[in-house]
Amino acid sequence: MKKYTDQLVEQIRNLKHMDRAELAKELEELAYHTRKVLFSQIPGVSAIAGLLAGSWVAGTFTSSPIKGFLSSHGLMKGGTHVVSSTTYSFLSVVMPILAVVLTAYVVQKVMKTYREKQLQRNMGYFPLLKEEAQAELQAKMDILDKAKEAGLLSESEQRTKMAALYQSYIRSDLTKIEEIIIKKIEG
């Protein structure tokens, strides 16, 4: 986990030196995940992050001085810090949505890095396959390349499908628990 935290800190430092095109690409990716999370489906990890953020807001803050007073003296359950109604609305609505979006974005970045490493590892096993399996896999890779050239697949979709193809041909050394966790996060 420390390794991923260090990578995240390094990425934040790199923002200062990032050129505009690269920054625009990252912002476009963040916008894509925002639309996906808000208007399509909410991934399990992101939903949990949003619920935790909302629960934290509800347990920490209140918009009423009376409720804050009663909660601080143990006469009522709820937040003990009084904030304005506008601030409370912002914290209880916008903050959980931001938590969901940012979690989805970070999870996708981590999974992309993981899949790339897994793809590179599996590509190293390619020469060990039987010749007929190599030919079959190469034919499928050629089809993926043609689909990308035709504009049917994005770069990201192509890489994901390549990783899945290699994974199906190369025996995985993952445990069942790792497979379940990865499928849940991707899914």
Secondary structure, DSSP 8 states (H G I E B T S, - for coil): -HHHHHHHHHHHHHGGG--HHHHHHHHHHHHHHHHHHHHT---HHHHHHHHHHHHHHHHHEES-HHHHHHHHTTSS-S--EE--HHHHHIIIIIHHHHHHHHHHHHHHHHHHHHHHHHHHHHHHHGGGS-HHHHHHHHHHHHHHHHHHHTTSS-HHHHHHHHHHHHHHHS-----HHHHHHHHHHH-
